[in-house]
Amino acid sequence: MAENYKQLYRSTTDSMLAGVCGGLGEYAALDPTVVRLLFVLAFFLTGPGILLAYLIMMLIIPPAPVSQ
């Protein structure tokens, strides 16, 4: 039985820095601007740890496949 799973990709269309927030927004069905604001808020609340998490996600999450 095949089930449809959502996969997390970095966005190639809604990208400001590396597409991480755009991809998270698409995955969670949120506006990417909201995700970006949450990252900024988390940076000021938690410090540079969230920046490290963003950089790790930038390296680990693959870019979205190109539709032809």
Order of alpha helices (4+ residues) and beta strands (2+ residues): alpha-alpha-alpha
